Amino acid sequence: MKTFKKITLLFVAAVASLGFTSCKQLYYQVYDVKSESMTQQDNSLVYENNDVKLMYNLWGEKGAVGFIIQNKTDKDLFIDLTQTFFILNGKANDYYQNREYTSTTTTTNSLSVGFTQSYWSRNGYWPTRYYVPVTESVLAKVMKGQSNGVTTKEKAVVCVPAHAWKVIDEYKVTPDVQQTCERKVDFPTRKATVGSYSESNSPLKFKNRISYAFDKDCNNLKQIENEFYVSGVTNYSKKEAVKKVKEKVDCYDMMAQKREYFKIGGPDKFFVTYLKK
């Protein structure tokens, strides 16, 4: 009898916790970004000179500042990561940290998951529609199985072959959620403006300084600085930011499934999420 009572209490507690979780409302704080040295082409922010084409798409949680570098020349191009930095509000962060990487593959009975960002699609380097991903923490709860890893050492100099491209992906902007202490702004029914900024008073300024050369020893370095600043911040309710679309996930699926896509988004924006209990 005591065992039954204990199980009942645990069940009630579990249901109650689910109830509390369901009462949390999700919001998106969206950051608009400007760059005076870059132009928007298709679904990328682009910088270009005679040697290289650099492409960004910042959209994603916390603002991914990884980039695609395309070698436009007939010679191999070498990026010196020891002289390449991500600089956020004046603080320089090294791209080269002399690390070792272990790539891990987890096999399950019904699920195979990777958390790397995909850059190329049939419509270009980034998809034109932004799918709302399942969070890593949710996926981690259902992943079970064996993991196998391959360890590689980080390179100080990265070669981009002639007329080829590579992805350099390391940092995110990762801003703190801005609160105004006005409920209609912090927890809007649809959307609300938090602030608008010029380059001089922007709360977030960031850039990539990229160093490259056409010799392996990087003796004659050239440098590019791609600079960005946050020009506006807007809060969105989930209903205003996300829509559900019924579609086939695979071309051989018999039935369509509901998937979530962002109604907002673009290469010159990024977001952070927050909850209202």
N, C-alpha and C positions, 0 to 999 in steps of 0.2 A: 504493500500500500504506500509506504514511504517513497519507494522507488518510483511508482507511478506518479505520485504527487510532485516529485522532483523533476521528472520528465515534463510534466504539464507546465510547471513554472518556467522551465527552460524554453519550452515552445512559445509560451506567452511572451517571454522576454525577447525572443528572436523576432516574433511578429511585430512587437512594439518597436524594435530597432528598425525594422523595415519601414514602418510607418513614419518614424522620424526622418529616415533617409528620403522618403518620397516627398516630404514637406519642404525639402531644400530646393530652391529655385536657382537655376544656372543662368549666369549673365556673361556677356562677352564685352570686354573693354578693348576697343579697336583703335590702333594707333596709325594715323596717316603720316606718311614719310615723303619728304621731298629731297631731291638732289639736283643741284644746279649744273652738274657736269654730265648727267646721264639723261637719256631719252627713253620713253616707253615704246617698245616695238613688240607687237603681238602680246605675249604674256610674260615679258621680261623687261627689266630695267637694263639698259645697254650702254656700255662705254666702248669706244672703238678708236684705234689708231692704226698705223700702217702694219704693225706687228701682230696685234692681238685684238680679239673681241671678248669682252667680259660681260657676263649676263647674270642677273640676280632675279630672284623671286622671293620676297621677304615673307609672303603669306604663310602663316603657320603659328602655332602657339609659341609665344616668347620671342618671335622674330628671328628666323634663321638668316644669318648673313653669309652663308656659304655661297660660292659662286662657281660658274663654269668659265673656264679660260680656254679660248679657241685660238690655236696657232694659225695665223693667216699666211705664213711664209713657207718657203721651200726648204727651210732649215729646221733642225730640232731646236726647241726652246727649253731653257732650264730655269725653273723657279727656285730661287734661294730662300728657303723657308726660315733660315736663321736671320734674314733681313726682311721678313714679311710679318706684319703685325695687324691685329684687330685692335683698334683704339676706341674706347668708350668713354666719353666725357673726359678726355685727356689721359686716361690710364691705358698704357700699352700692354697688350697680351700677346705672348709669343705663339706663333704657329708651330715652330719646331721646339719640342720638349724632350727629345731623345728617349722616347717611350717604346715599349713593346706592346703590340696589339694582339689580342686573341679573338678571332672571329668564331662565334659559337653557333652551331646549328642544333636546334632542339626538335626531335622527332616525336610525334604523338600518334595515337591511333586515328584521330580524325582532324587534327589541326597542325598546320605548319605556319609559323609566324615569324616575320622578320620586322625589325624596328627601324631599318635604315630608310632614309628618305629617297624616293624615286624621282629622278630628274627628267627622264626622257619619256615621251609618249608619242603616239601616232600624230598628234596635233602639234608637236613641237617639243621643246625641252621640258616644259611643265604642262600639266593638264589644264585645259581651259575651264573645267568645272572642278570645284573644290569639294571633295568628299569629306564628310565629318568622320574622322577616324575614331575607333574604339581606343580608349586610353590604355597606356602600357600596364597600369596597375590592374585594370579589369582583365586584360589578356593574361597577365601573370597568374591570376587565380585559377585559370582553366588549363594552363600549360603543364603537362606532365610527360615524362619520358626521359630518354637518354640524351646527353649533350656531348658533342664532340667539338674540339677546338683546334685551330691552327694558329700558331704564334708567328708574327712577323715583326721586324724591327723598323721603326720609323726612319724615313729617309730625310736627310737635311736638304737635299737637292732633288727636285721632281722634274723629270723630263716629259715634255709634251711634244710628241713627234710632229713633223711637218703636216699641216692641214688636218690635224686631229684636235681633240678636246679632252680635257680632264675636269673632274670636280674637286674643288678644294672646300672641305666642309668641316668646320670645327666649332664655331662660336654662335651663341644666340645673344640677343640684346638683354632679355630677361629683366624687364622693369617690374617694380612693385606696383600693385594696383593703386591707382589714384582715387582717393575718396574726397568728396566735397562736403560731407555731413549734411547733405540735402537729400532726403529720401527719394524725391521725384527724379533726381539726377542719378544717384547711386543705384537705385532699383527701379528703372523706368518701366512703364507698361509697354512701350515700344522702343524708343531710343531717346537719348538726351546727350547734349554736348557738355563735355567736361571742361574743355579749354581749346583755344586756338593760339598758335604761336608763330613768331617769325624766326628766322635763323638766329637772330641775336639773343632772343629770350627763351629759346627752346630748352625744355628740361632734359632732352636726350639728343646728343650729337655723337655720331659714330662714323668710323671709316675703316676701310681696309687699305693698308699700304703694301703694295705688291712689288717685289723686286725680282727681275728676271734678266737673263743674258742669253747669248747664243754660243757660249763656250762652256764646257763642263765645269771649269774652275770658277766661273762667274766673276771673271776679272773686270769686265766692262758692264757693270750693272746699269739697268734702266729701272726707273721707279714710277709707279702709278699710284695715285691716291684717289679712291672712290669714296666721296664724302656724302653723308646723309644727315638729315635732322628731322625730328618729329614735329609736324606742323599742326596736328590736331589730335584730340582724343575724344572718342564717342562711346557711350555705353549702349548696349543693345540687350533686350530680353532675348531669350532663346527663340521664342516664337517669331520675333522680328528678324533674327539672324539666320535661322535654319528652316529648311523645308524638307518634307519627305517626298521621295519620288519612287514610284513603282516601276521596277525595271528588272530585266534578266541580268544576273551577275555574270553568267557564262552563256555563250551562244547556244550551248546544248541543254540549258536548263529547261525543264518542262513548264515551270511556273515562275512568274515574276515575283520579286521580293521587294520589300520597302527598304530604301536606303536614304540616309540623310545627306543633304548637300547644303553648303552655305549659300544664302542669297546675297551675302556681302562678300568682300574679298577682292584681292588684286595684288599684283607684284609690288605695289608701293604701299602696302598695308601689312600689319600683323596684329595679333590679339593675345590677350591673357584672359583666363576664365576666373570667375569668382562665384561664390554661393551666397544666397540669402536664406537663412534658416527660418 
